Amino acid sequence: MAVGQRYPILPIPWIPEHTEMIPAGVLTIGDEHGGAGSNCMELIATSLAAAARDGLTPQQAASRAVAEAVQSRQRLPGLGHRVHTTDPRVAVLFEMARTEQAAGDGIQFMTAVELEVAARLKPIPMNIDGALAAVMHDMGFAPAAGRFLFIVGRVAGITAEVAEEHQRERPMRIKFDVEYDGAPPEPE
């Protein structure tokens, strides 16, 4: 569409196709939502590499990582959940990794990070991003893979939400009052 050209008028009621809604949901994935997995994998990889160089255990590496985060006032990726005080998916995933003999330093490190944060600050549960990052590290994946795996899992969730919405909801609904509070329009 050329600059200044008007947007096409959409038929009313317009219901976006499934093929439009699912990628739109995927496009919301970024550092704040979905990026924690790769950021956490980077934390695990760099912390454990430094630990190996310095002769530290994963637990000592976790203590050092938490101390550095506290000192620099940075949030640690892979911790915290808006709903759960303990994310039930973490224990299930870690048990699966242990059963398949895939558990290693990544799981030890993230478990120690969670305990160290609870001791130094307050209990903040490991979330699914932290658990997936630990398992993926133990399986040999590069940190960038953390975001890719989140996207794959999120596509399944978005697909279920889209199917449910098409089945249950009316088109063109607005469920909340909207009031513009921005700058007034400029006179022409």
N, C-alpha and C positions, 0 to 999 in steps of 0.2 A: 504494500500500500504506500503510495507516495506521501511525502510530508504534507501536512495540511489537509489531506483527503479525509473525509468523514468515515467513521467506522460503520460497518454494515449494521442494519437493524436486524435484531434477532427475533425470531418468531416467539410469540407469547402463547402459551407457557413454554419456555425453553428449558429443556432438561439436558444438561451436558451428557454426552455419551460416556460410557464407562471408559472408553479409550482416552478420553480427555481428562477425566477426573483422577485416574490412577497416576499418570505422570505428573499431574499438578501436585498431588500429594508428595510424590518423590522429590519434586523440586523444592519442597520446604525443608529438606534435610540439609543441614549445614553444621557449623561449629556448635551452635546452641542446641540443636536437636539432631542427634545422629553422629556428630563429630567426636563425641567423647570416646568412642571406641578406638579410633585411630590415635587420638591424643593420649589415651591411656596406654595403648600399645607402645607409643613412643616413650612415655614415662617408664614403663616396664623395661623396654629394651635399653634405654640409656642408663637407667639406674643399675640394672643387672650387669651391664658391660663395665660400668665404673666399679661395681662391687668386685667383679672378677679381677679387674686390674689392681684393685687395692686390697684384695684378699678378705673381703667381707662376705658374710652370709646374706641370703635374701632378706632376713629379718633386720640385719644391721643396715642394709641398703634401704629398706623401707623406713627405718627410723631417720636416716639421713635425708631421704626424700621429703618426709613430712616436716622435718626441721627446716629444710630449705623453703618449703611452701609456706610455712608459718612465718618465717622471717621475711619473705618477699610478699606476704599477704596474697598469695595466689591460691586459687581453688584447685583442688586435686581432681582430675578427671576420673570417672568410674565410681564416684561416691555420691550418695544422696538420692532420694526418691521422694516425690511429692505425696505419694500415697502410703508406701510401705515403710515401717520402721525396721523391718527385715525383709528384703526382697526374696520371696520364696524360690524364685528361679535360680538364684545363685547356688544354693545348696544342691539342687537337682543337677545343675550343669556340672558342678565340681564332682559330685558323686559319679556321674557318667564318665567324666574324664579319668577319675581314679579306676573305675571298673575297666575301662579300655586301656589302662596304663598310659594315658596321655598327660597325666598331671605331673607338673615339674616346678621349676623355679618361679614361673609366672604366677601360678596359684599361690605358692608360698609367699611371694612378694606382696600380692594384693591382699591376701588374708592378713599379713603383718601390717600393711598400710592401714587397713580398717581398724585393727586393734590399737595401733599407735595413735591414730586420730582420736579414737575414743578416750585414750589415756591422756592425751595432751589437751584436747579441746572439748569434745562431746561426742557421744555416739552418733555416727553418720553411717548409714548402711551402705555396703557395696551394692551397686545396681547392676543391671544386666550388661551394660556396656563394660563395666569393670570386669565382670566374670567372663564375658566373651573375649575381652582383650587378653586376660590371663591365659585362658585355654588356647586361644589362637597363637599367642606367643609360644606356649609350650609345644604347639604343633608345628612351629617353624615358620609361621606366616609373617610377612613384613608388616610394619605398622599401618601402612595405607590400606591394607585389607580390612581393617576394622570398620571403616565406613562402608565398604562394599558389602560386607556381611550384614550390616545393619539395614542397608537398602533392600537386600533380598528378603529379609524378615519383614520389613515394613511394607513391602509390596503385598505380601499375603494379608497383613492387617488392613491396609487401605482397601484392598479388593473386597474383603468382608464388609467393611464399613460402607462402601459404595453400593454393594448388592443390598444391604439392609436398608440403606437410605432410599434406593429406588423402589424397594418393596413397601416401605412403611410411610414415607413422607410425601406430601403434596409438592408439586413444583412451585418455584418462585415464592417460597415462604420466607418470612422474616420473623424470627423468634424473639427479637428484642427491639426496644425503641432505639431509634437512631436520630441523633440531633447533631448537625454540623456545628462545630465550635472553632473552626479555623478563622483565618482573616476574612473580612468581608470582601466581596468581589470588587474589583477596581472598576470605576465608571468607564464606559467606552468613549 
